[in-house]
Structure formats: C-alpha cells, structure tokens
Amino acid sequence: MEEQLTVHIERMGQAGDGVGRAPDGRLVFVPQALPGETVEVQVTESHKTYLRARVQAWLTRSLERVEPVCPVYTDCGGCTLQHWDYPAEAQYKWERVRQALVRIAGLTEPSLQPIRVAQNPWAYRNKGQFPVAGTAGDVRLGLFQRGTHQVIDVTACAIQNTLINHVLAAVRDLVNQSGIEPYEETRHTGILRHVLIRTSRAVGQALVLLVAREDIPALQKLAEAIHEQVPNVAGVGININPERTNRVLGHQTRVAAGADSLRETLLGLTFRLSFTSFFQVNPEQVEVLYQLALEALEDNPDTVWDIYAGVGTLAALAAQRARHVTAVELHPAAVLDARDNMRLNGLDKRVEVIQGAAEAVMRDWAQKGQRPPDAVIFDPPRAGLKPEVIEALLVLKPQRLVYISCYPETLARDLKLLASTYRLVRVTPVDMFPKTDHVESCAILVRAE
C-alpha cells in the first residue's frame, strides 16, 4: 500500500510544485498545493532525499487559491499554476529569479527589477502542439496527461488563442472523418502523430502542420479538406517523422495545401513564419522582453552579435540601432528564414546571418582574435551558454552583454562564470508564460573596467 502523509507546504519549487517535509526530513513535492496549506497526500515516488506525492485532501487552503478555469486542469500537463491567484504567481516567479541569483550566482544585491506581468494571462499563445491518440474515427487530440504520454482530449485550451481553439475543434472533426489511424508509440503503428497550429495576429490566419509516421494519400486529402473547409487556415503542411522517438518533428516537411508561411509583425518589423519556424509564443509579452533588450544597447552601437539568433527577430530589431549585426544560428531552416526576414525588412545589407553552432563560431572568433563587437545578445535554450561560449567571451571581452534567459538557474550559473570580467547591471523578469511555472529574464552586463 502506498504511504500516506500529512504535509505542511512551506514554499513553491522550481516546477510549480508545493514543497514540504516528511516526518523523516525528506522533501515532499506536491503538485497543485500552495504555500501555507496543509494537505493529506499519497506518496507516488520515493527517493533517498525526496518524495513525490499527490493531494488526497486539503486540511487547510490558501487564501490565494482560485478555481482553475480549465475542466481538465488537474490532469493536463500543459499548465501548472491555474490554481494560484495571478499576482501571487507573478511574485513566485520574481522570487524564483531572486533565489537563483543569490544562491547560485552568489549575488547579495542582484539588481533585480520588478517582474513585467502579463496584461492578458489567458488566451495568449500563438502556437499549439497537440499529440494524437485513440482509434480511427474516434481520436483524442489534445495534450499529454501530467507526467505521462496518455493523451487528454482538449476541446479548448485556456491559454491558447481563440483562433487556435477554433481550428483545433474543426481539425479534430476532419481527422475523425478521414479514417486515418492515430499513431501508437509503444507498438510504433498508426499514422498521425501530432497536429501543430500556429497563428499570426497581424493577418488573423493560421498554419496547420500534420506530423505523421509515413506519408499516405489520405493525409493529402485531409490537408486539402482542412485548407478548404476550416476558416482562416492559410496553409497546411505535412511533416514525416518515421522514428521511434519523443521528438515531435521529423526532417521532411512539405506544403500540402495553400500557403507555406504567414507574416507576423513585431515592434514595427515584419517576419515570415513557416510551419517549423521558432517564434516566441506570447506576442504581447515578447515585445516587452525585446524592448528591454533593445534599450540595453543604449548608444547606437557600431556592431552587435546576435548568438542563438533563430529566425532573426532580435538581429533585425538590433539593426535598427546598430550599423552592422552578425547573427549566428545552428539550424539551416531557421537560417533561411532569418535571411528572408532581413530581405523582407530591407536589412540584408546590414545583417549577416551565419550558420553554425554558437560554441564553434565563438571559439573560432576567439582563436582568430576577432575584433569584439560593442554588444552581444544571447537568447540560448534552457541549458544556457555552452562553456566554449563563456570562454570565448572572457577572451574577446565585448563591452556589453544582453542575456535573455528562459531558465533562472542556468542564467545564474552563467552570470557567476562571467563575474571575473563582467558586472551585472540589472535583471528584469518577464512573465511570458502565465499559468505555468516558466519565467523569462533579461540580464544586462557590462565589462568591468
């Protein structure tokens, strides 16, 4: 029989779980429990130093607890903080950044600015990625259950925008009518694996991408039906992923019906979004975040490097202030999109887009004694900067660094590694992902004289 405990929740953990202690002193992580609450829990995982548990009953409830708006919230793995009042959620994210700066970076006074909260914490996402399960004619199309690969059928997601929810409902009906068999990962059978939907607020249209184990004629018919019958769908693509993998996308994408891209605007510039392009999912808050980065460039720098450049959004924006920008991006499709975006905005003479791994390019520049730019912008993945990037920065010593981070703990680690040469000016958290435990930050550093 699984162990049952009474736990007082002392604080929130990094993943949005309530954290308390068991009688033997081990930490207990409890999803959907809030600080100050006392809960009866059932242990689901037991480890040497910690336990994981689920709530069986609340003995006391926090005054900050609110009723989740989503009917599948308790099971769905998409959101983690719908049960918490939004001001308290935002304060938790600010405190998480502060704790990382103090505990990991060793900063006693980390120059942490107030968090930039979202004015619209609901229906903000412009992109949805929905796994498919069930049987032919009776599909489940939605999100994974928390901690599993069981698909919960989602009729409407509270943090996706209205157009995505309308398209999702229509696509579900057409998939059922098509008779295409959903993918089954344990047996590696079936066809349709995921449906991806992305939207543009500038044009009010959507792209739909069908991810399949193999390309069959019925997929083409489904794509054409979606394009013809679903309002505001500009184009439908098919991506083939034949592998036994948790990775969503395969390497082959083709246009099956309609357009191959959408146009989106950001701080006065226009960007091309293809089926697989990376673009920030909260269009309102990304303008807040990127404005912080642009303001940090200050006195119209002569040269700027944009590392981990993606489709070139920050590089293009920086080029409005700088004489020349060099953008570095690993993925070939994103490089092509970035170059298209520079031409689209008349910036292709001022922005050079280089394909390559950030660590390889930076190491090469350091070894060759490349003249450092006035500023470097980073927007790395969750893992933060590679050691080779840090080493190159300490050799090249550019005057100013603008570090956009999606994970406070790796940001703090990298700030500590840079502390011998750089002084932290300020860190500003930005709530890009309301109702989840994720938080972005913009850190500004200058070379210590």
C-alpha positions in Angstrom: 0.0 0.0 0.0 1.3 3.5 -0.9 2.4 5.6 2.0 0.1 8.4 3.2 1.3 11.5 4.9 0.1 14.9 6.3 2.4 17.6 4.9 2.5 21.4 5.5 3.5 23.2 2.3 6.3 25.7 3.1 7.2 27.1 -0.3 7.0 26.6 -4.1 9.6 24.6 -6.0 11.1 25.3 -9.4 8.5 23.3 -11.3 5.4 24.9 -9.6 5.0 22.1 -7.0 4.3 22.8 -3.4 7.2 21.7 -1.2 7.0 20.4 2.4 8.8 17.9 4.5 8.0 14.3 5.5 8.4 13.2 9.2 11.8 11.7 8.3 13.0 15.1 7.0 12.9 14.3 3.2 11.5 17.0 0.9 8.0 16.3 -0.5 7.0 17.7 -3.8 3.2 18.1 -4.2 1.6 19.3 -7.5 -1.2 21.9 -7.1 -0.5 22.6 -3.4 0.3 26.1 -2.3 2.4 27.6 0.4 0.7 27.7 3.8 -1.6 24.8 3.0 -1.7 21.5 5.0 -2.6 18.5 2.8 -3.0 14.8 3.1 -1.0 13.2 0.4 -0.3 9.8 -1.1 3.3 9.1 -2.0 3.8 8.3 -5.7 7.6 8.2 -5.8 10.1 7.6 -3.0 13.8 8.5 -3.4 16.7 8.8 -1.0 16.4 12.6 -0.4 12.9 13.4 -1.6 9.3 12.1 -2.2 6.7 13.0 -4.8 3.1 12.8 -3.8 -0.4 13.8 -4.9 -3.1 15.5 -2.8 -5.8 13.3 -1.3 -7.4 16.1 0.8 -6.9 19.7 1.8 -6.9 20.2 5.6 -6.3 24.0 5.2 -6.4 26.0 2.0 -4.5 29.2 1.0 -6.4 32.4 0.5 -4.5 32.7 -2.7 -6.1 29.6 -4.2 -8.5 30.1 -7.1 -10.7 27.8 -9.1 -9.0 26.7 -12.3 -10.9 27.6 -15.4 -10.0 24.5 -17.4 -12.1 21.4 -16.9 -9.1 19.1 -17.4 -6.5 21.1 -15.5 -6.0 18.6 -12.7 -4.8 16.0 -15.2 -3.4 18.0 -18.1 0.4 18.7 -18.3 0.1 22.0 -20.1 -0.5 24.4 -17.2 0.9 24.1 -13.6 -0.4 27.3 -11.9 -4.1 27.8 -12.8 -5.0 27.2 -9.2 -3.0 30.3 -7.9 -4.1 33.9 -7.9 -2.1 35.7 -10.7 -0.4 38.4 -8.5 0.9 35.6 -6.3 2.0 33.6 -9.3 4.0 36.6 -10.6 5.6 37.2 -7.2 6.6 33.5 -7.1 8.4 33.9 -10.4 10.2 37.0 -9.3 11.3 35.3 -6.1 12.5 32.2 -8.1 14.8 34.5 -10.2 16.0 36.3 -7.0 16.7 33.0 -5.2 18.8 31.7 -8.2 20.8 34.9 -8.4 21.6 34.8 -4.6 22.0 31.0 -4.2 23.8 30.1 -7.5 25.4 33.3 -8.7 26.3 34.4 -5.2 24.9 37.9 -5.6 24.0 39.6 -2.4 22.3 42.5 -4.2 21.4 41.2 -7.6 19.8 44.5 -9.0 16.6 42.6 -9.7 13.9 44.7 -11.2 10.1 44.2 -10.7 8.6 41.5 -12.9 6.8 42.6 -16.1 3.5 40.9 -15.6 1.2 39.9 -18.5 -1.8 42.2 -19.1 -3.6 39.2 -20.6 -2.7 36.0 -18.7 -5.2 33.9 -20.7 -5.5 33.0 -24.4 -2.1 34.4 -25.2 -0.4 31.5 -27.0 0.0 31.8 -30.8 1.2 28.2 -31.3 -0.2 24.8 -30.1 1.3 21.4 -30.4 -1.2 18.6 -30.0 -0.5 14.9 -29.8 -3.0 12.5 -31.4 -4.2 9.2 -29.8 -7.3 6.9 -29.8 -8.6 5.0 -32.8 -9.5 5.8 -36.4 -12.8 7.7 -36.3 -12.6 8.3 -32.6 -9.4 10.3 -32.0 -8.1 12.1 -28.9 -6.4 15.4 -29.9 -5.1 17.5 -27.1 -2.2 17.4 -24.5 -0.3 14.8 -22.5 -1.5 14.0 -19.1 0.9 15.3 -16.5 3.9 13.0 -16.2 2.7 10.5 -18.9 2.2 10.1 -22.6 -1.5 9.5 -22.2 -3.3 12.0 -24.4 -6.2 14.0 -22.8 -8.8 15.2 -25.4 -8.8 19.0 -25.2 -11.8 20.8 -26.7 -10.5 24.2 -25.8 -7.2 25.3 -24.1 -7.5 28.3 -21.8 -4.0 29.7 -22.7 -4.3 29.1 -26.5 -5.8 32.0 -28.5 -9.3 31.8 -29.8 -8.3 31.0 -33.4 -6.2 28.0 -32.4 -9.1 26.6 -30.4 -11.5 27.0 -33.3 -9.1 25.4 -35.7 -8.4 22.6 -33.3 -12.0 21.7 -33.0 -12.5 21.7 -36.8 -9.4 19.6 -37.4 -10.5 17.0 -34.8 -13.8 16.6 -36.8 -12.0 16.2 -40.1 -9.4 13.8 -38.7 -12.3 11.6 -37.5 -13.9 11.8 -40.9 -10.7 10.9 -42.7 -10.4 7.5 -41.0 -6.7 8.0 -40.5 -5.3 5.9 -37.7 -3.6 7.8 -34.8 0.0 6.8 -34.0 0.5 4.4 -31.2 4.0 4.9 -29.8 4.5 1.6 -27.9 3.9 -0.5 -31.0 5.1 2.1 -33.5 1.9 1.7 -35.5 -0.7 4.1 -36.9 -0.1 7.3 -38.9 -1.0 10.7 -37.4 1.3 11.6 -34.5 0.8 15.4 -33.8 -1.1 18.4 -35.1 0.7 21.7 -34.9 -1.2 25.0 -35.2 0.4 28.4 -35.4 -1.3 31.8 -35.9 -0.4 35.4 -36.8 -2.2 38.2 -35.1 -1.1 40.5 -37.9 -3.1 38.7 -40.5 -5.6 36.7 -38.4 -4.7 33.4 -40.1 -3.3 30.0 -39.1 -1.0 27.3 -40.5 -1.6 23.7 -39.7 1.1 21.0 -39.8 0.2 17.3 -39.7 3.0 15.2 -38.3 2.8 11.6 -39.5 4.8 8.3 -39.3 4.6 8.0 -43.0 3.1 9.8 -46.0 -0.1 8.2 -47.3 -2.7 9.5 -49.8 -5.3 10.0 -47.1 -3.0 12.7 -45.5 -3.0 14.8 -48.6 -6.8 14.5 -48.8 -7.1 15.6 -45.1 -4.7 18.5 -45.7 -6.8 19.7 -48.6 -10.0 19.3 -46.6 -8.6 21.4 -43.7 -7.5 24.1 -46.1 -10.8 24.3 -47.9 -13.2 23.8 -45.0 -11.6 25.4 -41.9 -12.0 29.2 -41.8 -8.8 31.3 -41.7 -6.4 28.4 -42.4 -3.9 29.8 -44.9 -1.9 26.7 -45.4 -1.5 23.1 -44.4 1.8 21.1 -44.3 2.8 17.5 -43.8 5.9 16.6 -41.7 7.1 13.0 -41.8 8.7 11.6 -38.6 9.2 7.8 -39.1 11.4 7.3 -36.0 10.7 5.7 -32.6 11.3 8.9 -30.7 9.8 11.5 -28.4 11.0 14.2 -30.8 7.9 15.7 -32.4 9.2 16.7 -35.8 11.0 14.7 -38.5 13.3 16.2 -41.1 10.9 16.3 -44.1 8.2 18.9 -44.4 6.2 19.7 -47.5 3.4 22.1 -48.3 0.2 20.1 -48.9 -2.3 22.9 -49.5 -2.3 26.7 -49.6 0.5 28.9 -48.3 3.8 27.9 -46.8 4.1 30.8 -44.4 2.4 33.6 -42.5 3.5 37.2 -42.0 3.8 38.5 -38.4 4.7 41.9 -37.1 6.9 42.7 -34.1 7.8 46.2 -32.9 7.3 47.6 -36.4 9.1 45.0 -38.4 7.6 42.1 -40.4 8.6 38.5 -40.1 8.0 35.3 -42.1 6.7 32.4 -40.1 7.0 29.0 -41.8 5.5 25.7 -40.4 8.5 24.9 -38.2 10.0 28.4 -37.6 10.8 29.3 -34.0 8.9 32.4 -32.8 8.0 33.4 -29.3 4.6 32.2 -28.4 3.3 35.2 -26.5 3.2 38.1 -29.0 2.4 40.8 -26.4 5.0 39.9 -23.8 7.7 39.2 -26.4 7.5 42.9 -27.3 8.1 43.8 -23.7 11.0 41.4 -23.5 12.7 42.5 -26.7 12.2 46.2 -25.9 14.2 45.6 -22.7 17.0 44.1 -24.8 17.0 46.9 -27.3 17.0 49.6 -24.6 20.1 47.8 -23.1 22.0 48.5 -26.4 21.9 52.2 -25.5 24.1 54.5 -27.6 23.5 53.1 -31.1 26.4 50.6 -31.1 28.5 50.2 -34.2 28.5 46.4 -34.2 26.3 43.8 -32.5 26.4 40.0 -32.4 23.2 38.0 -32.0 24.0 34.5 -30.9 21.3 31.8 -31.0 19.5 34.0 -33.5 16.6 31.8 -34.5 14.7 33.4 -37.4 16.5 36.7 -36.8 13.9 38.7 -34.8 16.4 40.3 -32.4 19.0 40.7 -35.1 16.6 42.7 -37.3 15.4 44.8 -34.3 19.0 45.5 -33.3 19.9 46.5 -36.8 17.6 49.5 -36.5 20.1 50.9 -33.9 23.4 49.3 -34.9 25.4 49.9 -38.1 26.1 46.1 -38.5 24.7 43.0 -36.9 26.1 39.4 -37.2 23.6 36.7 -36.4 24.6 33.1 -35.6 22.1 30.2 -35.8 22.6 26.5 -35.9 19.5 25.2 -37.8 19.6 25.5 -41.6 15.8 26.2 -41.9 16.0 29.0 -39.3 19.0 30.5 -41.1 17.0 30.6 -44.4 14.0 32.2 -42.6 16.4 34.7 -41.0 17.9 35.7 -44.3 14.4 36.0 -45.8 13.4 38.2 -42.8 16.3 40.6 -43.4 15.4 41.0 -47.1 11.7 41.5 -46.1 12.7 44.4 -43.9 15.4 45.8 -46.2 18.1 44.9 -43.7 20.1 42.3 -45.7 23.0 44.7 -46.2 23.3 45.4 -42.5 22.7 41.9 -41.1 24.9 39.0 -41.9 23.4 35.6 -41.0 25.9 32.8 -40.3 25.0 29.1 -40.0 26.9 27.3 -37.2 26.9 26.2 -33.6 27.3 29.1 -31.2 30.2 27.5 -29.4 32.1 26.6 -32.6 31.7 30.1 -34.1 32.6 31.9 -30.9 35.6 29.6 -30.3 36.8 30.3 -33.8 36.5 34.1 -33.4 38.3 34.0 -30.1 41.2 31.9 -31.6 41.5 34.3 -34.6 41.5 37.4 -32.4 38.3 38.7 -34.0 37.6 42.3 -33.1 34.9 42.2 -30.4 31.5 44.0 -31.1 30.1 46.7 -28.9 27.4 44.3 -27.7 26.4 40.7 -27.8 22.8 39.5 -27.5 22.2 35.9 -26.3 18.9 34.0 -26.3 20.0 30.4 -25.6 17.9 27.3 -24.9 17.2 26.3 -21.3 20.6 24.7 -20.9 22.2 28.2 -21.1 25.5 29.1 -22.6 28.0 26.4 -23.5 31.4 26.5 -21.7 33.1 27.3 -25.0 30.8 30.4 -25.4 31.7 31.6 -21.9 35.4 31.0 -22.6 35.3 33.0 -25.8 33.5 35.9 -24.1 36.3 36.1 -21.5 38.9 36.2 -24.3 37.1 38.7 -26.6 35.7 40.9 -23.8 32.9 42.8 -25.7 31.8 45.9 -23.9 28.1 44.9 -23.2 26.2 41.6 -22.9 22.4 41.2 -23.2 21.4 37.8 -22.0 17.8 36.6 -22.5 17.1 33.5 -20.4 14.2 31.1 -20.1 15.6 29.3 -17.0 16.8 31.3 -14.0 19.1 28.6 -12.6 21.3 28.4 -15.8 21.3 32.2 -16.1 22.6 32.4 -12.5 25.3 29.8 -13.3 26.5 31.7 -16.3 26.5 35.1 -14.5 28.8 33.6 -11.9 31.2 32.3 -14.6 31.2 35.7 -16.3 31.7 37.6 -13.0 35.5 37.9 -13.3 35.1 40.1 -16.3 31.6 41.5 -16.3 29.5 43.5 -13.9 25.7 42.8 -13.7 23.8 46.0 -14.2 20.2 44.6 -13.8 18.0 41.6 -14.3 14.3 42.1 -15.3 12.0 39.1 -15.2 9.2 38.9 -17.8 6.1 36.7 -17.4 6.0 35.2 -20.9 4.0 32.1 -19.9 1.2 32.9 -17.4 -0.4 29.9 -15.6 2.9 27.9 -16.0 6.0 27.8 -13.8 8.2 29.2 -16.6 9.7 32.7 -16.5 11.9 34.7 -18.8 14.5 37.2 -17.8 16.6 39.9 -19.5 20.0 40.4 -17.9 22.3 43.3 -18.8 26.1 43.1 -18.1 28.9 45.5 -18.8 32.7 44.8 -18.9 34.3 45.7 -15.7 36.9 48.4 -16.2 
